[in-house]
Amino acid sequence: MAEMQISRRDIDSLADKLARLEPELTAPERALLLFMLGVAADSINRSDAGDHPGALVSTTNDQSVPVVVAMTASVPSIEEQFAKAFTPAAAGEVQLLRGSIGPSPVD
């Protein structure tokens, strides 16, 4: 499993691309995107709480690298993953990638 270190520059670049897309989004699409960001933030905030064994996100004391994501050999398309994630009957089929906040190796 390869680890992909995400830099602040990567985060800023994606945020810029999403900002350019925002004017084209319908109100429900914008709400869904904001919901996704909230779910990600909630998961990351809870990662060091210790009350969620098996969480997808872990943290280390040294958080100089924003995110490290464990990439599998075959990752489905973003379109496929997105469609499944928000379809309750298919959500269990979404390939979950583990991550960490900081330079810790992910399992």
Backbone bond lengths (Angstrom), bond angles and torsions (degrees), N, CA, C in turn:
res aa  C-N    CA-C-N  psi(-1)  N-CA   C-N-CA  omega(-1)  CA-C   N-CA-C  phi
1 M - - - 1.440 - - 1.529 108.50 -
2 A 1.306 116.92 121.22 1.455 121.47 179.74 1.522 110.51 -83.18
3 E 1.320 115.95 144.86 1.467 120.86 176.12 1.515 109.38 -101.40
4 M 1.307 115.96 133.47 1.456 122.75 178.70 1.516 107.50 -110.58
5 Q 1.341 117.32 113.07 1.462 120.56 177.39 1.525 108.61 -86.15
6 I 1.311 114.57 125.75 1.457 121.69 -178.96 1.527 107.99 -99.42
7 S 1.316 116.04 124.19 1.465 120.15 -178.08 1.527 110.68 -94.48
8 R 1.306 115.60 168.08 1.466 120.92 175.35 1.521 109.31 -59.16
9 R 1.320 116.80 -36.62 1.460 121.19 178.83 1.533 111.42 -62.74
10 D 1.349 116.88 -40.34 1.465 121.19 176.84 1.523 110.93 -62.11
11 I 1.325 116.15 -43.46 1.467 121.51 179.98 1.528 109.76 -63.56
12 D 1.325 116.59 -46.02 1.464 120.52 -179.88 1.527 111.67 -64.12
13 S 1.330 117.17 -38.14 1.459 121.37 179.38 1.522 111.21 -64.84
14 L 1.326 116.56 -45.02 1.464 119.43 178.60 1.526 110.57 -66.66
15 A 1.320 117.58 -39.45 1.467 120.59 177.86 1.523 110.34 -60.59
16 D 1.332 117.51 -40.10 1.462 121.68 178.10 1.528 110.73 -63.89
17 K 1.321 117.36 -42.65 1.465 120.71 178.98 1.525 111.17 -65.19
18 L 1.317 116.77 -40.59 1.465 120.13 177.90 1.528 110.71 -66.36
19 A 1.326 116.94 -36.92 1.466 120.82 178.82 1.526 110.67 -63.42
20 R 1.333 116.78 -37.73 1.468 120.06 178.53 1.525 111.19 -70.04
21 L 1.315 117.11 -28.03 1.457 122.08 178.93 1.536 111.86 -79.46
22 E 1.317 117.20 -26.79 1.467 122.33 -172.88 1.532 114.69 -51.88
23 P 1.343 120.33 -43.66 1.472 118.60 -178.96 1.536 113.50 -61.51
24 E 1.323 117.42 -22.49 1.461 121.29 -179.21 1.526 112.74 -86.71
25 L 1.325 117.95 -9.99 1.454 121.17 -176.30 1.521 111.52 -78.86
26 T 1.327 115.19 141.94 1.458 120.13 172.26 1.528 107.19 -75.56
27 A 1.326 116.91 166.76 1.467 120.44 178.66 1.538 111.42 -58.19
28 P 1.348 119.82 -44.16 1.463 119.02 177.60 1.538 112.96 -65.22
29 E 1.339 117.95 -37.08 1.467 120.61 177.89 1.526 110.41 -64.61
30 R 1.319 116.27 -42.34 1.471 120.32 178.59 1.524 110.35 -63.48
31 A 1.328 116.53 -42.10 1.465 120.77 178.09 1.526 110.66 -61.68
32 L 1.330 117.34 -41.87 1.461 121.15 -179.98 1.528 110.88 -65.48
33 L 1.318 117.68 -42.00 1.459 120.76 178.21 1.528 110.57 -63.92
34 L 1.317 117.82 -43.80 1.459 120.55 177.81 1.525 111.14 -63.80
35 F 1.329 116.77 -37.30 1.460 121.32 176.32 1.531 110.44 -61.69
36 M 1.336 116.95 -44.78 1.468 121.23 179.56 1.528 110.98 -60.51
37 L 1.317 116.70 -42.84 1.457 120.23 179.51 1.529 110.29 -64.76
38 G 1.321 116.74 -38.10 1.456 120.64 177.27 1.526 112.01 -65.12
39 V 1.335 116.91 -41.03 1.468 120.72 177.83 1.528 109.50 -62.84
40 A 1.330 117.11 -43.08 1.467 120.20 178.48 1.523 110.71 -62.12
41 A 1.321 117.15 -46.66 1.467 120.71 -179.56 1.521 111.12 -62.93
42 D 1.332 116.85 -40.81 1.461 120.76 179.40 1.527 110.33 -63.77
43 S 1.317 117.21 -43.06 1.464 121.34 179.34 1.522 110.83 -62.74
44 I 1.321 116.53 -43.00 1.470 120.51 -179.94 1.529 110.29 -68.06
45 N 1.330 117.80 -41.66 1.464 120.39 179.24 1.513 112.35 -64.00
46 R 1.315 117.74 -32.42 1.456 122.20 -179.17 1.530 112.64 -84.02
47 S 1.317 118.15 -10.55 1.461 121.42 -171.71 1.518 114.29 -61.02
48 D 1.309 118.10 -27.56 1.465 119.77 179.83 1.526 112.08 -106.44
49 A 1.333 116.87 10.47 1.460 120.45 -178.36 1.524 112.39 -75.75
50 G 1.330 117.70 -21.94 1.451 120.90 177.59 1.513 114.84 78.41
51 D 1.325 118.00 -3.09 1.458 119.21 -178.71 1.522 113.33 -101.78
52 H 1.323 116.74 10.79 1.459 120.96 179.06 1.526 110.43 -128.48
53 P 1.342 118.08 74.88 1.460 118.76 178.97 1.524 110.21 -60.98
54 G 1.318 115.40 140.31 1.453 119.82 179.79 1.518 113.38 82.62
55 A 1.339 117.68 11.18 1.469 120.49 179.62 1.523 109.91 -60.59
56 L 1.296 116.07 154.91 1.459 121.49 -179.35 1.518 112.87 -76.40
57 V 1.319 117.74 -18.48 1.453 121.25 -175.11 1.520 109.78 -120.76
58 S 1.334 115.65 130.78 1.460 120.47 173.94 1.521 108.27 -117.65
59 T 1.333 116.88 165.14 1.461 120.47 179.67 1.517 110.15 -130.96
60 T 1.319 114.97 161.37 1.458 121.83 175.49 1.522 107.87 -125.96
61 N 1.327 116.01 169.11 1.468 119.31 177.30 1.517 111.34 -67.17
62 D 1.343 116.74 -39.80 1.464 121.75 -179.88 1.522 108.15 -90.71
63 Q 1.316 116.44 104.58 1.454 120.25 -177.05 1.527 111.82 -107.44
64 S 1.329 117.11 43.91 1.460 120.89 -177.84 1.528 112.20 -73.75
65 V 1.326 118.07 -23.89 1.461 121.65 175.74 1.523 106.63 -102.07
66 P 1.346 118.73 123.10 1.453 118.89 -175.43 1.526 114.52 -55.90
67 V 1.331 118.26 -50.55 1.461 120.45 -175.17 1.522 110.16 -147.08
68 V 1.323 115.94 141.82 1.460 122.39 170.51 1.521 105.28 -123.28
69 V 1.329 117.35 125.25 1.459 122.10 -177.98 1.520 109.40 -116.04
70 A 1.325 116.60 132.52 1.461 121.74 176.41 1.524 108.04 -84.67
71 M 1.327 115.81 114.74 1.462 120.90 -178.97 1.520 109.14 -97.96
72 T 1.310 116.84 133.32 1.454 121.38 177.37 1.522 109.48 -85.45
73 A 1.324 116.10 167.53 1.465 120.75 -177.90 1.528 111.63 -60.81
74 S 1.306 117.07 -41.30 1.471 119.43 179.91 1.520 109.50 -122.94
75 V 1.302 115.61 109.19 1.462 121.50 179.98 1.528 107.58 -105.89
76 P 1.342 117.53 127.35 1.469 119.81 178.30 1.527 111.14 -64.08
77 S 1.302 115.63 167.77 1.467 119.86 179.91 1.529 110.26 -67.29
78 I 1.316 115.28 153.88 1.462 121.32 176.82 1.530 109.23 -60.34
79 E 1.319 117.04 -41.37 1.465 120.69 179.98 1.530 111.02 -58.21
80 E 1.337 116.65 -46.19 1.464 121.39 -179.42 1.533 111.29 -64.83
81 Q 1.320 116.11 -46.07 1.462 120.51 -179.55 1.529 111.06 -62.85
82 F 1.327 116.44 -43.13 1.458 121.10 -178.90 1.518 110.97 -61.89
83 A 1.334 116.65 -47.61 1.460 120.89 -178.94 1.526 111.17 -60.42
84 K 1.320 117.15 -41.78 1.465 120.88 179.62 1.530 111.57 -69.30
85 A 1.320 116.93 -40.66 1.465 121.06 -175.37 1.522 112.22 -59.05
86 F 1.310 117.44 -32.66 1.455 120.84 -176.02 1.527 112.68 -109.08
87 T 1.332 116.44 21.76 1.457 123.41 172.43 1.516 105.63 -120.85
88 P 1.325 117.92 103.47 1.466 120.58 -172.60 1.530 115.02 -47.85
89 A 1.324 118.73 -41.32 1.462 120.48 -178.00 1.530 112.34 -67.47
90 A 1.331 118.16 -21.52 1.461 121.48 -177.22 1.521 113.26 -110.62
91 A 1.315 118.28 -5.87 1.469 121.49 -174.71 1.520 112.48 -57.81
92 G 1.315 117.54 -32.95 1.465 121.05 179.06 1.517 113.41 -67.53
93 E 1.318 117.62 -13.17 1.462 122.18 179.66 1.527 112.65 -89.49
94 V 1.306 117.54 -6.03 1.466 120.83 -178.67 1.521 109.15 -66.48
95 Q 1.326 116.34 131.77 1.460 121.53 177.95 1.521 108.30 -77.16
96 L 1.330 116.57 113.76 1.461 121.13 -177.61 1.522 110.55 -86.75
97 L 1.314 116.36 129.82 1.456 122.51 176.47 1.520 107.93 -102.40
98 R 1.319 117.29 130.34 1.461 120.94 178.87 1.522 108.72 -82.61
99 G 1.309 115.82 152.05 1.452 120.07 -179.75 1.507 111.74 -146.24
100 S 1.318 115.17 168.56 1.457 120.76 174.94 1.516 108.88 -140.15
101 I 1.318 114.45 154.41 1.449 121.10 174.11 1.516 104.92 -101.56
102 G 1.315 116.91 119.34 1.452 121.43 -174.16 1.513 110.68 100.40
103 P 1.309 117.30 173.07 1.460 122.38 -171.07 1.525 114.98 -81.37
104 S 1.306 117.62 29.31 1.457 121.51 179.08 1.513 110.57 -82.09
105 P 1.319 118.49 139.29 1.464 118.18 175.02 1.525 109.55 -66.51
106 V 1.315 116.02 141.87 1.447 120.33 177.89 1.527 108.79 -94.45
107 D 1.306 116.77 147.67 1.458 121.30 -178.24 1.497 111.07 -84.58
